[in-house]
Amino acid sequence: MPVKPAPLPTDRDLSIVSAQLGRPVRDVVAVAARCVCGAPTVVSTRPRLTDGTPFPTFYYLTHPGATAAVSELEAEHVMDEFTMLLNSDETVRASYERAHVAYLADREVHGAVDEIAGISAGGMPTRVKCLHSLVAHALAVGPGVNPIGDQALSRASWSPNVCVCADYDV
């Protein structure tokens, strides 16, 4: 079942996300997850950008503390460990497949794009390619939907329950 669309982002939200990314945001349709202080952590982006480019990464991790912590996990080759888990555990594999289907359904609320039909993010449904995408999905939809995103989040040195935001003076 698709996640209920979040309210439209405010101008302040978009300014904060631009500051987090160090560049202007593109085609953000919602703030899908927030820090405990209220700052954006994950945004949802149109599946086709204004310039016409297909964009499969619907849930995009923007919080600098979160992205740094997930980058640390990737540098530690945790993706290889999670791929082995995916290949050896039927329950995890089935749950990951359902996460892929849910991701596609969430994105399609904002339009179907033929060029990316069936393509979600992070390697779903058959491999683990990008923990940033999988953690973003887990944060956006909550625990129990994306097993790899949930496990990565539980191992990260960052927590969505502890604010480490910069003071966004925008």
Phi, psi and omega per residue, in radians:
M1 nan 2.250 -3.132
P2 -1.116 2.642 3.074
V3 -1.284 2.469 3.088
K4 -1.078 2.273 -3.131
P5 -1.006 2.415 3.119
A6 -1.349 2.772 3.072
P7 -1.039 2.714 3.114
L8 -1.027 2.529 3.111
P9 -1.213 2.586 3.084
T10 -1.459 2.921 3.057
D11 -1.041 -0.658 3.105
R12 -1.114 -0.762 3.076
D13 -0.961 -0.836 -3.102
L14 -1.136 -0.634 3.080
S15 -1.150 -0.723 3.121
I16 -1.124 -0.800 -3.138
V17 -1.096 -0.694 3.081
S18 -1.062 -0.720 3.096
A19 -1.142 -0.724 3.125
Q20 -1.060 -0.737 -3.073
L21 -1.474 -0.341 -3.087
G22 1.317 0.366 3.123
R23 -2.790 2.810 3.091
P24 -1.115 2.464 3.087
V25 -1.274 2.786 3.117
R26 -2.254 2.185 2.911
D27 0.933 0.679 3.075
V28 -1.299 2.268 3.139
V29 -1.851 -0.292 -3.134
A30 -2.907 2.744 2.895
V31 -1.650 1.961 -3.011
A32 -1.520 -0.368 3.085
A33 -2.679 2.604 -3.119
R34 -2.259 2.683 2.981
C35 -1.178 2.841 3.097
V36 -1.055 -0.380 3.103
C37 -1.466 -0.141 3.130
G38 1.793 -0.191 3.133
A39 -1.208 2.573 3.097
P40 -1.045 2.488 3.066
T41 -2.096 -0.680 3.127
V42 -2.360 2.369 3.027
V43 -2.007 2.751 2.999
S44 -1.835 2.351 -3.057
T45 -2.106 2.501 3.109
R46 -0.930 2.502 3.118
P47 -1.273 -0.270 2.973
R48 -2.257 2.064 -3.127
L49 -1.205 2.819 -3.117
T50 -0.970 -0.573 3.141
D51 -1.380 0.019 3.099
G52 1.718 -0.158 -3.105
T53 -1.232 2.245 3.010
P54 -1.157 2.427 -3.085
F55 -2.343 1.668 -3.050
P56 -1.257 -0.361 -3.065
T57 -1.410 1.522 -3.101
F58 -1.209 -0.788 3.102
Y59 -1.713 2.093 -3.011
Y60 -2.158 2.097 -3.137
L61 -1.310 2.144 -3.069
T62 -2.027 -0.383 -3.036
H63 -1.177 2.100 -3.084
P64 -0.994 -0.694 3.118
G65 -1.128 -0.717 3.118
A66 -1.183 -0.786 -3.112
T67 -1.132 -0.657 3.108
A68 -1.139 -0.755 -3.134
A69 -1.129 -0.693 3.123
V70 -1.234 -0.622 3.058
S71 -1.062 -0.665 3.074
E72 -1.052 -0.771 3.111
L73 -1.065 -0.765 3.132
E74 -1.103 -0.694 3.113
A75 -1.131 -0.471 3.099
E76 -1.500 0.128 3.095
H77 1.100 0.557 3.111
V78 -1.128 -0.465 3.120
M79 -1.042 -0.687 3.112
D80 -1.090 -0.750 3.109
E81 -1.080 -0.772 -3.138
F82 -1.196 -0.591 3.078
T83 -1.133 -0.724 3.086
M84 -1.096 -0.723 3.089
L85 -1.058 -0.789 3.125
L86 -1.031 -0.703 -3.123
N87 -1.325 -0.363 -3.046
S88 -1.885 -0.218 -3.054
D89 -2.108 1.881 -3.094
E90 -1.061 -0.633 -3.131
T91 -1.134 -0.789 3.106
V92 -1.122 -0.752 -3.127
R93 -1.057 -0.775 -3.140
A94 -1.156 -0.703 3.120
S95 -1.162 -0.664 3.122
Y96 -1.150 -0.674 3.068
E97 -1.091 -0.756 3.107
R98 -1.121 -0.635 3.091
A99 -1.093 -0.716 3.101
H100 -1.043 -0.828 3.141
V101 -1.094 -0.741 3.127
A102 -1.113 -0.734 3.128
Y103 -1.021 -0.834 3.138
L104 -1.059 -0.737 3.141
A105 -1.120 -0.713 3.117
D106 -1.082 -0.773 -3.105
R107 -1.170 -0.684 -3.074
E108 -1.167 -0.271 3.023
V109 -1.024 -0.490 -3.094
H110 -1.789 0.184 3.065
G111 2.182 2.539 3.066
A112 -1.665 2.383 3.135
V113 -2.209 1.948 -3.035
D114 -0.953 -0.672 -3.067
E115 -1.123 -0.396 -3.124
I116 -2.070 0.266 3.120
A117 -0.976 2.269 3.112
G118 1.416 -0.088 -3.141
I119 -1.784 2.131 3.094
S120 -1.776 -1.967 -3.106
A121 -2.756 2.840 3.019
G122 1.261 0.122 -3.112
G123 1.717 -0.126 3.137
M124 -0.999 2.527 0.083
P125 -1.764 0.074 -2.963
T126 -1.969 -0.210 -3.113
R127 -2.637 3.045 3.101
V128 -2.007 1.938 -3.030
K129 -1.994 -0.703 -3.057
C130 -2.435 1.853 -3.139
L131 -1.167 -0.495 3.114
H132 -1.017 -0.803 3.132
S133 -1.142 -0.704 -3.088
L134 -1.243 -0.667 3.064
V135 -1.177 -0.717 3.094
A136 -1.019 -0.757 3.116
H137 -1.086 -0.815 -3.137
A138 -1.054 -0.746 3.128
L139 -1.164 -0.664 -3.090
A140 -1.219 -0.678 -3.025
V141 -1.813 -0.197 3.123
G142 1.621 2.924 -3.084
P143 -1.107 2.610 3.028
G144 1.674 -0.066 -3.134
V145 -1.746 -0.868 -3.105
N146 -1.954 1.776 -3.028
P147 -1.121 -0.610 -3.136
I148 -1.310 -0.739 3.061
G149 -1.044 -0.743 3.109
D150 -1.076 -0.785 -3.120
Q151 -1.168 -0.705 3.106
A152 -1.093 -0.773 3.128
L153 -1.069 -0.680 -3.138
S154 -1.203 -0.408 -3.137
R155 -1.680 -0.162 -3.085
A156 -1.272 2.659 3.103
S157 -1.376 -0.050 3.104
W158 -1.896 2.560 3.104
S159 -2.263 2.423 3.082
P160 -1.211 -0.138 -3.114
N161 -1.687 -0.013 -3.139
V162 -2.247 2.063 -3.101
C163 -1.348 2.237 3.005
V164 -2.280 0.481 -3.094
C165 -1.194 2.648 2.941
A166 -1.262 2.839 3.068
D167 -1.421 1.735 -3.090
Y168 -1.368 1.707 3.138
D169 -1.704 1.389 -3.103
V170 -2.087 nan nan
